[in-house]
Amino acid sequence: MKNRIILLCLVAMIFMGQGVVLAQQKKTTPKKTKPADKPAPKAYVLLAVSEKTGSEVKGEIIKSVDNGTTWKIVYQNFKSPVNSVVYGTDKWVAVAGTKIYVSPSGDEDTWVENDISGMLQGRIKSIAYGGGFFVAGGEKGTIVYSKDTKIWNPINDISDRVNTYYSIKYFNNKFIVAGNFNRIITLNISGDKVVLNKAFKNSDDPKDYLSSIACSNKIYICHKAFFRSADGETFNQFMTSPAMTLSGIGCGNGIIIGANADGGLFTSSDGTKWEAITGIETATANSIIISDIVFFSNSFIAVGSKGTIWKSTDGKAWSPVTTTNDFSTDTFLNIASN
C-alpha cells in the first residue's frame, strides 16, 4: 500500500512537471504577427482648369485618371476663372481670382476655399510647388508663399504694382517667375521663408511679357521673346527659327512642344529650331489654340480654347480627345499632374 502511494505521488509529480513545461512553452512561444497592410497604390491624376463663358459659373476643374483619355467634371462652383492648379504635400491647390482652393484629402472632388484677398494687390495668375512650399503670383506685383496653404506670406521685396506675373515653375531648388517687362524673377528657399534671389528686367515696355515656362534639363521661358537657362542663375535671350509667339510650352522625353499663339503646335529639340506638326499647322482648318502642355506617363497632353484636349505619345502625331461632357465654352488655361 505504501509503495502504491509513493508510485501515485511520482506519477502526479511527473504530470505536474510536464504541465509546467507546457505552460512555459506557451508563455515563451511568440505570437504570429499579422503582416502590415500594403499602402494603397497612388492614383495618378491629371487636372485641367479653365475659364468658362456663357453662364454664371466662370471656372471649372476637370480630371482624368486614365492618362488623359477620358475626363469628368469635379468642381464648378467658381465665380472667377480658375487660372492654375498644382499638386504638393498630398493635396491639390488651385487659384481663382483672389481665392485659394485646396483639395485637402487629395481626392480632387472636395475643395475648401481660402479667401486671401486681404493680403493681395490683384488676382492670382499662377501657382507652383517645390521644396515644401507653394508660391503664387499674379497682378500688381503679387507674389505670396505658404507651407500649409492656410497662412500666406507676401514677398515684399518685389511688390512693384506695375508688374503682373503670369507663370511660376520650380526647378533646380528655385522658383522661376515670369511676367511683364519680359521680367524673370528667381526665388530661393531660406529656412521657413521664400526670398528673392535675382530679378531680371529685360524690356522697358509693359506690353512685353513672358507667359510660359517649361523645365527639363534647361529652363525655357517664352511668349514673343525667348529666354533659357541651365541653372536658374543666368538667363540668355535667343531667337527662334522660324520667328513665332508661343502661348504655351512643354517638355518631355527630349522634346520641346510649343503652342503657337495663332494656333498650331511645333516641335524642337533645342528651343531654337522649330518644325510645325503636320496636319495642325497655323492658319489651317485643323489648327488648334493651346494654352498649356504637360508630359505625363509617357504622353503629351495639351489643353486650350473651345474645350480643346489633344494627346500624343511621341510629340509628333496628335489626336483630339473626345469627351462625354461638352466643354466648348471652356478655355483650359492650365494642366497639372500629381
C-alpha positions as CSV (number, residue, x, y, z in Angstrom):
1,M,0.0,0.0,0.0
2,K,2.8,2.3,0.9
3,N,4.6,1.6,-2.4
4,R,1.4,2.3,-4.3
5,I,1.0,5.7,-2.6
6,I,4.6,6.5,-3.5
7,L,4.1,5.4,-7.1
8,L,1.0,7.6,-7.4
9,C,2.9,10.6,-6.0
10,L,5.7,10.1,-8.5
11,V,3.2,9.9,-11.4
12,A,1.5,13.1,-10.2
13,M,4.8,14.9,-9.9
14,I,5.7,13.9,-13.5
15,F,2.4,15.2,-14.9
16,M,2.8,18.4,-12.9
17,G,6.3,18.9,-14.3
18,Q,5.0,18.4,-17.8
19,G,2.3,21.0,-17.1
20,V,4.9,23.5,-16.0
21,V,7.0,22.8,-19.1
22,L,3.9,23.3,-21.4
23,A,3.0,26.5,-19.6
24,Q,6.5,27.8,-20.0
25,Q,6.4,26.9,-23.7
26,K,3.1,28.6,-24.0
27,K,4.4,31.7,-22.4
28,T,7.6,31.9,-24.5
29,T,6.1,31.0,-27.8
30,P,6.0,34.2,-29.8
31,K,2.7,35.2,-31.4
32,K,2.4,35.3,-35.1
33,T,2.2,39.0,-36.2
34,K,-0.3,40.0,-38.8
35,P,1.6,41.3,-41.9
36,A,1.2,45.1,-42.3
37,D,-1.3,46.2,-44.9
38,K,0.4,47.5,-48.0
39,P,-0.3,51.1,-48.7
40,A,-2.8,51.7,-51.5
41,P,-1.1,52.4,-54.8
42,K,-1.0,56.1,-55.7
43,A,-3.7,57.1,-58.2
44,Y,-2.1,59.1,-61.0
45,V,-4.4,62.0,-61.9
46,L,-4.4,64.9,-64.4
47,L,-6.3,68.1,-63.5
48,A,-7.2,70.8,-66.0
49,V,-8.6,74.2,-65.0
50,S,-10.5,76.6,-67.2
51,E,-12.1,79.9,-67.8
52,K,-15.8,79.4,-68.7
53,T,-18.1,81.6,-70.7
54,G,-21.8,81.7,-71.2
55,S,-23.0,81.0,-67.6
56,E,-22.8,82.2,-64.1
57,V,-20.1,79.7,-63.5
58,K,-16.8,81.3,-64.5
59,G,-14.3,78.5,-63.8
60,E,-14.2,74.7,-63.9
61,I,-11.9,71.8,-62.8
62,I,-11.9,68.5,-64.7
63,K,-9.9,65.4,-64.1
64,S,-8.6,62.2,-65.8
65,V,-7.4,59.0,-64.2
66,D,-6.5,57.2,-67.4
67,N,-3.7,59.3,-68.8
68,G,-6.0,61.9,-70.4
69,T,-8.2,59.5,-72.4
70,T,-11.4,60.3,-70.5
71,W,-12.4,63.3,-68.4
72,K,-15.0,64.2,-65.9
73,I,-16.0,67.5,-64.1
74,V,-15.0,67.5,-60.5
75,Y,-15.8,71.1,-59.4
76,Q,-17.6,74.1,-60.9
77,N,-18.6,76.4,-58.1
78,F,-16.3,79.3,-59.2
79,K,-17.2,82.9,-59.7
80,S,-13.8,83.6,-61.3
81,P,-11.7,81.7,-63.9
82,V,-9.5,79.0,-62.4
83,N,-6.1,80.1,-63.7
84,S,-3.8,77.5,-62.3
85,V,-3.5,74.2,-60.3
86,V,-0.6,72.3,-58.7
87,Y,-0.1,69.2,-56.6
88,G,2.1,69.1,-53.5
89,T,2.3,67.6,-50.0
90,D,-0.6,65.2,-50.8
91,K,-3.0,67.9,-51.8
92,W,-4.2,69.8,-54.9
93,V,-4.2,73.6,-54.8
94,A,-6.0,75.8,-57.3
95,V,-6.2,79.6,-57.7
96,A,-9.2,81.5,-58.9
97,G,-9.4,85.3,-58.5
98,T,-8.1,86.1,-55.1
99,K,-9.0,82.8,-53.6
100,I,-7.1,79.6,-52.9
101,Y,-8.9,76.3,-53.3
102,V,-7.5,73.2,-51.6
103,S,-8.4,69.5,-52.0
104,P,-7.3,68.5,-48.5
105,S,-7.6,64.8,-48.9
106,G,-6.2,64.6,-52.4
107,D,-9.4,63.2,-53.8
108,E,-10.0,66.1,-56.2
109,D,-13.7,66.1,-55.6
110,T,-13.7,68.0,-52.4
111,W,-12.4,71.6,-52.3
112,V,-12.0,74.1,-49.4
113,E,-12.0,77.8,-50.1
114,N,-9.4,80.2,-48.6
115,D,-10.0,83.8,-49.4
116,I,-6.7,85.7,-49.1
117,S,-7.9,88.9,-50.9
118,G,-6.9,91.0,-47.9
119,M,-3.2,90.5,-48.5
120,L,-3.2,90.7,-52.3
121,Q,-2.9,93.6,-54.6
122,G,-4.6,91.8,-57.5
123,R,-5.8,88.4,-58.8
124,I,-3.6,85.3,-58.8
125,K,-2.5,84.0,-62.2
126,S,-0.3,81.1,-61.4
127,I,0.8,78.7,-58.6
128,A,3.8,76.3,-58.2
129,Y,5.0,73.8,-55.6
130,G,8.5,72.8,-54.6
131,G,10.8,72.3,-51.6
132,G,7.8,72.1,-49.3
133,F,6.4,75.5,-50.3
134,F,3.5,76.8,-52.5
135,V,4.2,80.1,-54.3
136,A,1.5,82.0,-56.1
137,G,1.8,85.1,-58.2
138,G,-0.4,87.5,-60.2
139,E,-1.4,91.1,-60.8
140,K,0.1,94.3,-59.3
141,G,3.2,92.7,-58.1
142,T,1.5,89.9,-56.1
143,I,3.8,87.1,-55.0
144,V,2.9,85.1,-51.9
145,Y,4.0,81.8,-50.4
146,S,2.8,79.2,-47.9
147,K,3.7,75.8,-46.4
148,D,0.3,74.7,-45.3
149,T,-2.0,76.6,-47.8
150,K,-3.7,78.3,-44.8
151,I,-1.2,81.0,-43.8
152,W,0.2,83.0,-46.7
153,N,3.1,85.5,-46.6
154,P,3.9,88.2,-49.2
155,I,7.4,88.7,-50.7
156,N,7.6,92.4,-50.3
157,D,11.0,92.9,-51.9
158,I,9.4,92.7,-55.4
159,S,6.0,94.3,-54.8
160,D,6.2,96.6,-57.8
161,R,2.5,97.2,-58.6
162,V,3.1,97.7,-62.3
163,N,4.2,94.0,-62.6
164,T,1.9,91.1,-63.5
165,Y,3.3,87.6,-63.0
166,Y,1.9,85.0,-65.5
167,S,3.7,81.8,-64.8
168,I,5.7,80.1,-62.0
169,K,7.7,76.9,-62.0
170,Y,10.0,75.1,-59.6
171,F,13.4,74.0,-61.0
172,N,16.8,73.2,-59.5
173,N,15.8,74.3,-56.0
174,K,14.5,77.6,-57.2
175,F,11.1,79.1,-58.1
176,I,11.2,80.8,-61.6
177,V,8.6,83.6,-62.1
178,A,7.8,85.2,-65.5
179,G,5.9,88.4,-66.1
180,N,5.6,91.7,-68.0
181,F,8.5,93.8,-69.0
182,N,9.8,90.4,-70.0
183,R,10.7,90.1,-66.4
184,I,12.2,86.9,-64.9
185,I,12.5,86.6,-61.1
186,T,14.1,83.7,-59.2
187,L,13.2,82.9,-55.6
188,N,15.2,80.8,-53.1
189,I,14.1,78.9,-50.0
190,S,15.8,80.1,-46.8
191,G,14.7,78.2,-43.7
192,D,11.0,78.7,-43.3
193,K,10.8,81.5,-45.9
194,V,10.8,82.0,-49.6
195,V,13.0,85.0,-50.5
196,L,14.1,87.0,-53.6
197,N,17.2,85.7,-55.3
198,K,17.5,87.7,-58.5
199,A,15.3,89.9,-60.7
200,F,15.9,90.4,-64.4
201,K,14.0,93.2,-66.3
202,N,14.5,92.6,-70.0
203,S,12.3,95.3,-71.5
204,D,11.0,98.8,-70.7
205,D,7.7,98.1,-72.4
206,P,5.0,96.7,-70.0
207,K,3.3,95.1,-73.1
208,D,6.2,92.8,-73.5
209,Y,5.6,89.8,-71.3
210,L,6.7,86.2,-70.7
211,S,3.8,83.9,-70.1
212,S,5.0,80.3,-70.3
213,I,7.8,78.3,-68.6
214,A,8.9,74.7,-69.2
215,C,11.7,72.9,-67.4
216,S,13.6,69.8,-68.5
217,N,17.4,69.8,-68.5
218,K,17.1,73.6,-69.0
219,I,14.6,76.3,-68.3
220,Y,12.7,77.7,-71.3
221,I,10.7,80.9,-70.8
222,C,8.7,82.5,-73.7
223,H,6.0,84.5,-75.4
224,K,7.2,86.9,-78.1
225,A,10.7,86.8,-76.6
226,F,12.6,83.6,-75.7
227,F,15.0,83.0,-72.8
228,R,16.7,79.9,-71.5
229,S,18.9,78.9,-68.6
230,A,20.8,75.9,-67.4
231,D,20.9,76.7,-63.7
232,G,18.3,79.4,-63.0
233,E,21.0,81.9,-62.2
234,T,21.7,83.4,-65.6
235,F,19.2,83.7,-68.5
236,N,20.1,84.2,-72.1
237,Q,17.8,85.6,-74.8
238,F,17.8,83.8,-78.1
239,M,15.9,83.9,-81.5
240,T,13.8,81.1,-82.9
241,S,13.6,79.8,-86.4
242,P,11.0,80.5,-87.7
243,A,10.1,83.5,-85.6
244,M,6.9,82.9,-83.6
245,T,4.9,83.8,-80.5
246,L,4.2,80.9,-78.1
247,S,1.2,80.8,-75.8
248,G,2.3,77.5,-74.2
249,I,5.3,75.3,-73.9
250,G,6.0,71.8,-72.6
251,C,9.0,69.4,-72.3
252,G,9.3,65.7,-72.2
253,N,11.3,62.7,-73.5
254,G,13.9,65.1,-75.0
255,I,11.3,67.0,-77.0
256,I,10.0,70.5,-76.6
257,I,6.4,71.3,-77.7
258,G,5.5,74.9,-78.4
259,A,1.9,76.1,-78.9
260,N,1.7,79.0,-81.4
261,A,-0.5,81.8,-80.1
262,D,-2.3,81.9,-83.5
263,G,-2.9,78.1,-83.5
264,G,-0.9,75.0,-84.3
265,L,1.9,73.1,-82.5
266,F,5.6,73.0,-83.1
267,T,8.4,70.6,-82.0
268,S,12.0,71.4,-81.2
269,S,15.0,69.6,-79.6
270,D,16.8,72.7,-78.5
271,G,14.2,75.5,-78.4
272,T,15.9,77.3,-81.3
273,K,14.8,75.4,-84.5
274,W,11.1,74.5,-84.6
275,E,9.1,72.3,-87.0
276,A,5.4,72.6,-87.5
277,I,3.4,69.5,-86.7
278,T,1.8,68.2,-89.9
279,G,-1.9,68.4,-90.1
280,I,-2.5,71.1,-87.4
281,E,-0.3,73.9,-88.8
282,T,-1.1,77.5,-88.0
283,A,-3.9,79.0,-90.1
284,T,-5.2,75.7,-91.3
285,A,-8.7,74.2,-90.8
286,N,-7.4,71.9,-88.0
287,S,-5.3,74.5,-86.3
288,I,-5.7,74.4,-82.5
289,I,-5.0,77.1,-80.0
290,I,-3.3,75.6,-77.0
291,S,-2.7,77.2,-73.6
292,D,-0.7,74.6,-71.7
293,I,1.1,71.3,-72.3
294,V,2.2,68.6,-69.8
295,F,4.3,65.4,-70.3
296,F,2.6,62.7,-68.2
297,S,3.1,58.9,-68.2
298,N,5.0,58.9,-71.5
299,S,2.4,61.1,-73.3
300,F,2.0,64.7,-74.0
301,I,-1.4,66.2,-73.1
302,A,-2.3,69.7,-74.5
303,V,-5.3,71.8,-73.5
304,G,-6.7,75.1,-74.9
305,S,-9.6,77.0,-76.2
306,K,-13.1,75.7,-77.0
307,G,-12.6,72.7,-74.8
308,T,-9.6,71.5,-76.7
309,I,-7.8,68.5,-75.3
310,W,-5.2,66.8,-77.5
311,K,-2.9,63.9,-76.9
312,S,0.4,62.5,-78.3
313,T,2.7,59.7,-77.4
314,D,5.7,60.9,-79.4
315,G,5.1,64.7,-79.7
316,K,4.7,64.4,-83.5
317,A,1.4,62.6,-84.1
318,W,-1.5,64.2,-82.2
319,S,-5.2,63.3,-81.9
320,P,-8.1,65.1,-80.2
321,V,-9.7,63.6,-77.1
322,T,-13.4,63.1,-77.3
323,T,-15.2,64.0,-74.1
324,T,-18.6,63.0,-72.8
325,N,-19.2,66.5,-71.4
326,D,-19.5,69.5,-73.7
327,F,-16.5,71.8,-72.9
328,S,-16.9,74.0,-75.9
329,T,-17.5,77.1,-73.7
330,D,-14.3,76.4,-71.7
331,T,-10.8,77.7,-72.4
332,F,-8.5,75.4,-70.5
333,L,-5.7,77.5,-69.1
334,N,-3.5,75.1,-67.2
335,I,-3.0,71.3,-66.7
336,A,-1.1,69.5,-64.0
337,S,-0.4,66.0,-62.7
338,N,0.4,64.5,-59.3
